[in-house]
């Protein structure tokens, strides 16, 4: 397709692979590449020359001020993530006590307040020179006699400390991605931008070698800006200035993060494939906490554990808590926004599963805004820091009868299958409940002695499950089976679960009917799927059945 009034930037992956980490889950790869990442690569290549070209800067500022581009990208095969252990670069070449003293001194300097506008005061400049001096390891070890000879062994590969590293990557079907704009590129920027693109050699990890160029002939894009399920990081007006400001603060040494704006995209179905994979609005990333020595709590305790987890986390959350985090608006009414959920994870779905709670996951929606996401992460960090200050190593949830749950946040892949988000996030046409669904509408007495009343109540219960599916953005199910008994090993009958009571908009308590369900769709659904009124407290958690 020829964009008469537009242009595109073509990125070719020379190795046939793209290695980059997803911004919301470090165990997953990013695909397709987000434009905010590519724009940062352009800025880095512009700024690395001794005298940055002013015309290139104007071109970058013009691009950042445009609407986010559409994306042309093929499907990709995800490579299984493997943890590698690599030697650290900052090897210990001086004695431990001396290195510790210098580290403490450096930490004090870093904690000092520095300017935010990029200008250095005399104090800031003095601090910067002190930091460089402390970091100058060569001057610490050149004088004879200043280095402990025993520490020299740490320079050898067998003795160097190693840290875990993961390199999520994809192999695209077509090793090419195009960012497409429907506005004309000013003629004065054609040559300037093409020259800048020619200097971009990698995108993401250093192993992702690329070649880039301007193009005019572009096929129809696969991802289009609009209301959709995909959230990509894009640029905003002033992105270049913000990148420069942040670089002046971290100088390439201290931790840094990428400024960006979130943009929603939807994927175009070009081939009219009848097997369209749908995603609910409960599709999310998980922060998983392992329960150490699980014994006293089972699937029956799902709501109680979820509420305790929520209350414990919010004790370390700054006020006011955003609607997307707490689930209520400023007036205390339930929010209409999709918000985080607390999901106790039981041992279910296996032959000898007993329903013990193995962990708790905080389900973070992909649509969560950056400020709300940052506040959530800060709350978790505050909770962990408070526990560390008390000399403890685990988080705790206290219950009646002196019962406690000890938790530890999982970093990396869990060795326990029950705590792997992937078992709940597969694509499947049939889904069954791990915990019962709290029906949004009461169907009547399911155990009435009148046959006509029972038939009507069970029919209304099925319709309520259909409504719960549509409420989270799923298509109407092909069939629904409901039962008092669970469909998977490890769950329990409905009678074993305590009543689930919610309050309506007037504050009146409402007891929700619980029911197990097996839901079948015409086309595959990609999870996480959580149904019903209790989905933010772990009820209605569905397990995909990928085999009979």
C-alpha positions in Angstrom: 0.0 0.0 0.0 1.3 3.5 -0.9 0.9 6.1 1.8 0.6 9.2 -0.3 0.2 11.3 2.8 2.4 9.3 5.2 5.7 7.6 5.8 7.1 4.7 7.6 10.3 3.5 9.4 11.4 0.0 8.6 13.4 -2.1 11.0 15.1 -5.3 9.8 16.3 -7.8 12.4 19.6 -9.1 10.9 19.8 -12.2 13.1 16.2 -13.1 12.7 15.6 -12.6 16.4 14.5 -9.8 18.7 15.8 -9.8 22.3 14.1 -7.4 24.7 12.3 -7.7 28.0 8.6 -6.9 28.5 8.2 -3.8 30.6 5.6 -5.4 32.8 7.1 -8.9 33.2 10.8 -9.5 33.0 10.3 -13.1 32.2 8.4 -12.3 29.0 9.8 -10.9 25.7 8.4 -7.7 24.1 6.7 -8.1 20.8 6.2 -6.1 18.7 8.8 -3.6 19.7 7.4 -0.5 21.4 8.0 2.8 19.7 9.2 4.4 22.9 12.1 2.0 23.0 13.0 2.6 19.3 12.8 6.4 19.9 15.3 6.1 22.7 17.6 4.2 20.4 17.4 7.1 17.9 18.1 9.7 20.7 21.1 7.6 21.9 22.6 7.6 18.4 22.0 11.3 18.0 23.6 12.2 21.3 26.6 10.0 21.2 28.5 12.1 18.7 30.7 14.9 20.0 28.5 17.6 18.5 24.9 16.5 18.0 23.3 17.7 14.8 20.6 20.3 15.4 18.7 19.3 12.3 18.4 15.8 13.6 17.2 17.1 17.0 14.5 19.0 15.2 13.5 15.8 13.3 13.3 13.9 16.6 11.2 16.6 18.2 8.8 16.6 15.2 8.3 12.8 15.4 7.7 12.8 19.1 4.9 15.5 18.7 3.0 13.3 16.2 0.3 10.8 17.1 1.6 7.3 17.9 2.4 5.2 14.8 0.5 2.1 13.7 2.7 -1.0 13.6 3.3 -3.6 10.9 4.6 -6.8 12.6 4.1 -10.4 11.8 3.5 -13.2 14.3 6.5 -14.4 16.3 7.6 -17.6 18.1 8.5 -17.1 21.7 11.7 -18.7 22.9 11.6 -20.5 26.2 13.3 -18.3 28.8 16.4 -19.8 30.4 18.2 -18.3 33.3 22.0 -17.8 32.7 24.5 -17.1 35.3 27.2 -14.6 34.2 30.2 -13.1 36.0 29.6 -9.6 37.3 31.7 -6.8 35.8 32.5 -5.0 39.0 34.7 -7.8 40.4 36.2 -7.5 43.9 39.8 -6.5 43.5 40.4 -4.8 46.8 39.9 -6.1 50.3 36.3 -6.5 51.5 36.5 -4.0 54.4 38.0 -1.3 52.3 35.5 -1.9 49.5 32.6 -1.7 52.0 33.8 1.6 53.4 34.1 3.1 49.9 30.6 1.7 49.1 29.1 3.4 52.2 30.8 6.6 51.2 29.4 6.4 47.7 25.9 5.6 49.0 26.0 8.8 51.1 27.0 10.8 48.1 24.2 9.3 46.0 21.6 10.0 48.6 22.5 13.7 48.6 20.0 15.8 46.8 21.0 16.8 43.3 19.6 19.3 40.8 16.7 18.3 38.7 17.0 20.8 35.9 20.3 19.5 34.5 22.4 22.4 35.8 25.2 21.7 38.3 25.8 23.8 41.3 29.2 24.0 42.9 28.0 21.5 45.5 26.7 19.1 42.8 29.9 19.3 40.8 31.9 18.6 43.9 29.8 15.5 44.6 30.1 14.4 41.0 33.9 14.5 41.2 33.9 12.6 44.5 31.7 9.9 42.9 34.0 9.6 39.9 37.0 9.4 42.3 35.4 6.6 44.4 34.5 4.7 41.2 38.1 4.9 39.9 39.1 1.4 40.8 42.3 1.6 38.9 43.8 4.2 41.2 42.8 2.1 44.2 45.0 -0.8 43.1 47.9 0.6 41.2 49.9 1.7 44.3 52.0 -1.2 45.5 50.8 -2.6 48.8 47.3 -1.2 48.7 45.7 -4.4 47.4 45.3 -7.6 49.3 47.0 -10.3 47.2 44.3 -12.9 48.1 41.6 -10.7 46.5 43.3 -11.0 43.2 41.9 -14.6 42.8 38.5 -13.0 42.3 39.8 -11.8 38.9 39.9 -15.5 37.7 36.8 -16.8 35.9 36.3 -19.7 38.4 36.1 -17.3 41.4 34.2 -14.4 40.0 30.7 -13.9 41.4 27.9 -14.7 39.1 24.4 -13.2 38.8 21.3 -14.6 37.2 20.4 -13.1 33.8 17.5 -13.8 31.5 17.3 -12.9 27.8 13.7 -13.2 26.6 13.5 -13.3 22.8 11.2 -13.9 19.9 11.8 -15.2 16.3 9.3 -13.3 14.1 7.8 -15.0 11.1 9.0 -12.0 9.0 12.1 -10.5 10.5 10.9 -6.9 10.0 8.8 -4.3 11.7 7.4 -1.0 10.4 6.2 2.0 12.3 3.6 3.8 10.1 2.3 7.4 10.3 -0.5 8.8 8.2 1.0 12.3 8.1 3.5 13.5 5.5 7.2 13.8 6.6 8.5 17.3 5.9 10.9 17.3 3.0 13.6 18.9 5.0 13.7 15.9 7.4 14.0 13.1 4.7 17.7 13.0 4.4 18.4 14.0 8.0 16.2 11.2 9.4 17.5 8.6 6.9 21.1 9.3 8.0 20.1 9.0 11.6 18.4 5.7 11.0 21.4 4.4 9.2 23.4 4.7 12.5 21.0 2.6 14.6 22.6 -0.8 14.8 20.7 -2.5 17.6 17.3 -2.5 19.3 16.8 -3.9 22.8 19.6 -6.2 23.8 23.0 -5.8 22.1 22.5 -9.1 20.3 19.4 -7.7 18.4 21.3 -6.3 15.4 19.1 -4.2 13.1 19.2 -2.0 10.0 16.7 0.8 9.6 15.5 3.1 6.8 12.7 5.3 5.7 10.1 3.7 3.4 7.1 4.8 1.4 5.5 1.5 0.2 4.1 -0.3 3.3 1.5 -3.0 3.6 -1.5 -2.5 5.8 -0.5 -2.4 9.5 -1.3 -5.2 11.9 -1.7 -3.1 15.0 -3.7 0.1 14.8 -4.1 2.8 17.4 -7.6 2.6 19.1 -9.6 0.9 21.8 -8.0 -2.5 22.0 -6.4 -5.1 24.3 -2.8 -4.2 23.6 -0.9 -1.5 25.5 2.3 -0.3 23.9 4.7 2.3 25.2 4.8 5.4 22.9 6.3 8.9 23.0 4.8 12.2 24.1 5.7 15.8 23.2 8.8 16.6 25.2 10.2 13.1 25.2 13.6 14.1 24.0 13.9 16.8 26.7 12.9 14.3 29.3 15.4 11.8 28.2 18.2 14.4 28.3 17.1 15.5 31.8 17.1 12.0 33.1 20.5 11.3 31.6 21.9 14.3 33.3 20.8 12.7 36.6 22.0 9.1 36.2 25.0 9.8 33.8 24.7 6.2 32.6 25.8 4.9 36.0 22.8 4.7 38.4 19.5 2.9 37.7 17.3 4.6 35.1 13.8 4.0 33.6 12.3 4.9 30.2 9.8 7.7 30.1 6.8 6.8 27.9 3.1 7.2 27.3 0.7 4.3 27.2 -1.3 3.8 24.0 -4.0 1.2 23.3 -3.9 -0.8 20.0 -6.1 -3.4 18.5 -4.9 -6.2 16.1 -6.4 -6.5 12.6 -7.6 -9.9 11.6 -6.6 -9.9 7.9 -7.1 -13.5 7.0 -10.7 -13.9 8.4 -9.4 -16.8 10.6 -12.4 -18.4 12.3 -10.2 -19.3 15.2 -9.9 -15.8 16.7 -8.2 -15.8 20.1 -10.0 -13.4 22.5 -8.7 -11.9 25.7 -10.8 -10.7 28.6 -10.2 -7.4 30.4 -8.9 -9.5 33.3 -5.9 -10.4 31.2 -3.1 -9.3 33.4 0.5 -9.6 34.8 1.0 -11.4 38.1 3.2 -10.6 41.1 3.4 -13.9 42.9 4.1 -14.5 46.6 4.9 -18.0 47.8 3.3 -19.3 51.0 6.0 -20.9 53.1 5.0 -24.3 54.6 1.4 -24.3 53.5 -0.8 -26.3 55.8 -3.8 -24.7 57.4 -5.4 -22.9 54.5 -7.2 -24.4 51.5 -9.3 -23.2 48.7 -12.1 -22.6 51.1 -10.1 -19.8 52.7 -9.7 -17.9 49.4 -11.7 -14.8 50.2 -10.3 -14.5 53.8 -6.7 -14.7 52.6 -7.3 -12.3 49.7 -8.8 -9.7 52.0 -6.0 -10.1 54.5 -3.5 -9.6 51.7 -5.2 -6.5 50.5 -5.4 -4.9 53.9 -1.8 -5.7 54.7 -0.6 -4.1 51.4 -2.7 -1.0 51.8 -1.2 -0.3 55.2 1.9 0.6 53.2 0.2 2.5 50.4 0.2 6.3 50.3 -3.1 8.1 50.4 -5.1 8.8 48.4 -5.1 5.3 46.8 -6.0 5.4 43.1 -9.3 3.8 42.0 -7.3 1.3 39.9 -5.6 0.0 43.0 -8.2 0.1 45.8 -11.3 -0.6 43.6 -13.4 2.4 45.0 -13.9 5.9 43.8 -13.5 9.0 46.0 -17.0 8.6 47.3 -16.4 5.0 48.4 -18.5 3.5 45.6 -17.2 0.6 43.5 -15.2 1.9 40.6 -16.1 1.3 37.0 -12.4 1.0 36.2 -10.6 -2.3 35.9 -8.4 -2.7 39.0 -6.0 -5.1 40.7 -7.2 -8.4 42.1 -5.8 -10.7 44.9 -5.8 -14.3 43.8 -4.9 -17.1 46.3 -3.4 -19.9 44.3 -4.3 -23.5 45.3 -2.9 -26.9 44.5 -5.5 -28.1 42.1 -5.9 -29.8 38.7 -3.6 -32.8 39.4 -4.5 -36.3 40.4 -3.4 -35.9 44.0 -4.2 -32.2 44.5 -5.6 -31.4 47.9 -6.6 -27.7 47.5 -3.9 -26.3 49.8 -3.1 -22.6 49.1 0.4 -22.5 47.8 0.7 -18.8 47.2 -1.1 -15.5 46.5 -0.9 -13.5 43.3 -1.6 -9.8 42.8 -3.2 -9.6 39.3 -2.1 -6.3 37.7 -4.3 -5.4 34.6 -2.4 -4.5 31.5 -4.6 -1.3 31.3 -3.3 -0.1 34.7 -2.0 3.5 34.4 1.7 4.1 35.0 1.1 6.2 38.2 -1.1 3.5 39.7 1.4 0.8 38.7 4.2 2.8 40.3 2.3 3.3 43.5 1.5 -0.5 43.6 5.2 -1.4 43.3 6.2 1.2 45.8 3.7 -0.2 48.3 5.1 -3.7 47.9 8.6 -2.3 48.4 7.5 -0.4 51.5 6.0 -3.6 53.0 9.2 -5.6 52.4 11.4 -2.8 53.7 9.3 -2.5 56.9 9.7 -6.3 57.5 13.5 -6.1 56.9 13.9 -3.3 59.4 12.3 -5.6 62.0 14.9 -8.2 61.3 12.5 -10.6 59.6 12.8 -12.2 56.2 9.2 -13.0 55.4 5.9 -11.2 55.1 3.1 -12.2 57.4 -0.7 -12.3 57.4 -2.2 -12.9 60.8 -5.6 -14.7 61.4 -7.8 -15.7 64.3 -6.5 -18.5 66.5 -2.9 -17.3 66.2 -2.7 -18.7 62.7 -0.3 -17.1 60.3 0.7 -17.2 56.7 4.3 -16.4 55.9 4.9 -15.1 52.4 7.9 -14.4 50.2 7.7 -12.7 46.9 9.0 -14.8 44.0 11.7 -13.3 41.9 12.2 -15.3 38.7 10.6 -18.6 37.8 8.9 -20.7 40.6 9.8 -24.3 40.9 6.2 -25.1 41.8 3.8 -25.6 39.0 0.9 -24.2 41.1 2.6 -20.8 41.3 3.4 -20.5 37.6 1.0 -17.9 36.0 1.4 -19.8 32.7 -1.0 -22.5 33.8 -3.8 -20.0 34.1 -2.8 -18.0 31.0 -3.0 -20.6 28.3 -5.3 -20.4 25.3 -8.2 -22.8 25.5 -11.8 -23.2 24.4 -12.9 -24.8 27.7 -12.5 -23.2 31.1 -13.5 -24.6 34.5 -13.7 -23.1 38.0 -10.9 -23.5 40.5 -12.9 -21.4 43.0 -16.7 -21.0 42.6 -18.2 -18.1 40.8 -20.2 -15.5 42.9 -23.1 -14.9 40.6 -23.8 -11.2 39.9 -27.6 -11.9 40.1 -29.3 -14.3 42.5 -31.1 -17.0 40.4 -33.4 -18.1 43.2 -33.3 -21.3 45.3 -31.3 -23.9 43.4 -32.4 -26.6 45.9 -36.1 -25.8 45.9 -38.4 -28.7 46.4 -40.6 -27.5 43.5 -39.3 -28.9 40.2 -40.5 -25.8 38.2 -38.7 -23.5 40.6 -35.5 -25.5 40.5 -35.5 -25.6 36.6 -36.0 -21.9 36.5 -33.3 -21.2 39.1 -30.7 -23.3 37.3 -31.6 -21.7 34.0 -31.1 -18.2 35.5 -27.8 -19.3 37.0 -26.5 -20.3 33.6 -27.6 -17.0 32.2 -25.8 -15.3 35.1 -22.6 -17.1 34.1 -23.1 -15.9 30.5 -23.5 -12.3 31.7 -20.3 -12.7 33.8 -18.4 -13.7 30.7 -19.7 -10.8 28.7 -19.0 -8.4 31.5 -15.2 -9.0 31.3 -15.2 -8.7 27.5 -15.6 -12.3 26.4 -17.9 -13.6 23.7 -21.1 -15.4 24.6 -20.2 -19.0 25.6 -21.1 -21.9 23.4 -22.2 -23.9 26.4 -22.2 -23.6 30.2 -22.4 -26.4 32.7 -23.0 -25.6 36.4 -22.7 -27.8 39.5 -22.4 -27.8 43.2 -19.4 -30.1 42.8 -16.0 -29.0 41.4 -14.8 -29.9 37.9 -11.2 -30.2 39.0 -9.4 -32.2 41.7 -8.4 -30.1 44.7 -11.4 -27.8 44.9 -14.4 -28.4 47.1 -18.2 -28.5 47.0 -20.1 -25.3 47.3 -21.4 -26.1 50.8 -17.9 -26.1 52.1 -17.3 -22.4 51.2 -18.3 -19.7 53.6 -21.0 -17.2 52.4 -19.8 -14.4 50.2 -21.5 -11.1 51.1 -21.2 -7.8 49.3 -22.8 -4.5 49.8 -24.7 -2.7 47.1 -24.6 1.0 46.2 -26.9 1.7 49.2 -24.8 -0.2 51.7 -27.2 -3.1 51.9 -25.5 -6.5 52.4 -26.2 -9.0 49.6 -25.3 -12.7 49.8 -24.1 -14.0 46.4 -24.9 -17.4 45.2 -21.8 -19.5 44.6 -21.6 -22.1 41.8 -19.0 -24.1 40.0 -19.0 -23.9 36.2 -17.5 -25.3 33.1 -17.6 -22.8 30.2 -16.9 -23.7 26.6 -16.4 -21.0 23.9 -16.6 -21.4 20.1 -13.1 -19.9 19.7 -10.0 -20.1 22.0 -9.8 -17.7 24.9 -6.5 -16.6 26.3 -6.5 -16.0 30.1 -6.4 -14.9 32.8 -10.1 -15.6 33.1 -11.8 -14.6 36.4 -15.6 -14.5 36.5 -18.3 -13.1 38.8 -18.8 -10.6 41.6 -16.0 -12.0 43.8 -13.3 -12.0 41.1 -11.2 -9.3 42.8 -10.9 -11.6 45.9 -10.0 -14.8 44.1 -13.5 -16.3 43.4 -14.3 -17.4 39.9 -10.7 -18.2 39.0 -10.8 -20.3 35.9 -8.4 -23.0 34.8 -8.0 -23.7 31.0 -8.4 -27.3 29.9 -6.0 -27.8 27.0 -6.5 -31.6 27.0 -9.5 -33.8 27.5 
